[in-house]
Amino acid sequence: MMNEQFKKAVPVLETIEKHGFEAVFVGGSVRDLILGRDIHDVDIATSAVPEEVKRIFPATVDVGIEHGTVIALMGEDAYEITTYRAESEYKDFRKPNEVTFIRSLKEDLQRRDFTMNSIAMTKEGTLIDPFHGKEAIQARVIDTVGKADDRFSEDALRMMRALRFMSQLSFSCSQEVLSSLEKQHHLLRHISTERITAEFEKLLEGENVKQAFSLLLDTGLYLELPRFSDRGDQLRAAGGYDFRHLPGSIEKWAALMVLLTVPEEIDPFLREWKLPVKKIRQIKTVASLAKEAVFDDPYLLVTHGLETMRSAVAVAYFLKHASWEEPLLRLEDMWNRLPVKHSSELAANGNDLIRWSGRKQGPWLRDHLQHLLRLVAEGKLANDKEEIYKEVQRCNPK
C-alpha cells in the first residue's frame, strides 16, 4: 500500500521507536495515499516530546517547537515531526489557549478537523482510524471529528477548508457540516484575511470548483468574504466557470474580476483580500486587456510583453467558454515577427530625441517615444536611427 515517499521515511519512525516512543504517519499524506493522489511530503506524529525528538536525531531545526513540531534532518531529506498534543479552549475562533503534549495517539487524532484527516498509519502500513476516516474517504464525504458546530467554533477557518477540500477532492459535505456552515459562517469574521485568501485561492484550483462556488453561496459563507456580500448574483454566474482550467492565480483572479464587474475598482477590491501590490497590478492589467480583447495590435504586445498578453488571451477566451489554443499560436507568431520586443530595443532613446528636437525634457518625450515605438512595432518605420531621426524632424519641424 505504501508508496516510495512513505517507504523512504520508515527509518525515521524506526529510529524514534528504538528509543521507546511511538511514531506514525498522519494527516493529509495518509488521506492522499488512500485516495491514490500524488504525495510530496509525509507528516509524522510521535509520543516523544520535542526535547526528546531533538535528543534522538543529531540534526534538527526548531520550526514550531511551542506547538510540538521539530524538523529532523536525515541525509538530504527533512521530516516534520510533531508531538501528540491536546488543545484547550480556543481563543479568537482560531488558536487554542494552550497546547499540552500527551502520549495518546487517539487523543491527538481527536483534536483534528475532519475524519479524513484523522487517520494514522504505522510503518507496516496498518491504518489507525478511530473516527472512520477511511469510510468517509470511500464515501467521498467531508465530515468533522465530533460535532461540526464544535469544530468550526474552535477554528472558523475550518469552514473555508471544508469548501477547499470539496473543490480539490470532489467530495460532498455531510448534512451536519452543511447545517453548521449555514449557522456559523459569521464566525469567519474573526479570521485573518490572509488565511481566508490562501484557502480561497486553493479552492479556485480544485476540480470541483463549480460545486464549491454553489456551496459558498448556498451556505451564506460568501457574505463573510471581502467585497463579496453584495455580489451574490455575479458570484452565482461565476460559479458556472471552471477556473481550474486557467493557468495560474493571476489569470483566475483576473477572470473573477471581470465576472464580478470590478475592473475599475480592482485596486481597492483586491487590497481588501490582502494581495501583494505587484500581484494586484498584474491582475488589473490582465483583466483590462482581457475585457478589451484586442490581441492583434503589435504595439500592445510590445508594451505588455508576451507573458502578460498570453494571460489576457487565456482569460478572454475562458470567459467566452472557448479554446485559446489557436489565439495563443497567433499571438506567438506575431511576437516572433516583431521588429522590436521591448522599448529598450528602439534604435533611439530619450536623449537622442531631446538633442534632435532642441526641446527640454517633459511629458512630450514619453508621448514621442511611444509614438515611435508604435510605428516601429507596426512595421511603419524601420528601427534605424537615421529613419527615426527623420520621423522626429517630421513631427517637430523647425
Secondary structure, 3 states (H helix, E strand, C coil): CCCHHHHHHHHHHHHHHHCCCCEEEECHHHHHHHHCCCCCCCEEEECCCHHHHHHHCCCEEEEEHHHCEEEEEECCEEEEEEECEEECCEECCCEECCEEECCCHHHHHHCCCEHHHCCEECCCCCEECCCCHHHHHHHCEECECCCHHHHHHHCCHHHHHHHHHHHHHCCEECHHHHHHHHHHHHHHHHCCHHHHHHHHHHHHHCCCHHHHHHHHHHCCHHHHCCCCCCCHHHHHHHCCCCHHHCCCHHHHHHHHHHHCCCHHHHHHHHHHCCCCHHHHHHHHHHHHHHHHCCCCCHHHHHHHCHHHHHHHHHHHHHHCCCCCHHHHHHHHHHHHHCCCCCHHHCCCCHHHHHHHHCCCCCHHHHHHHHHHHHHHHCCCCCCCHHHHHHHHHHHCCC
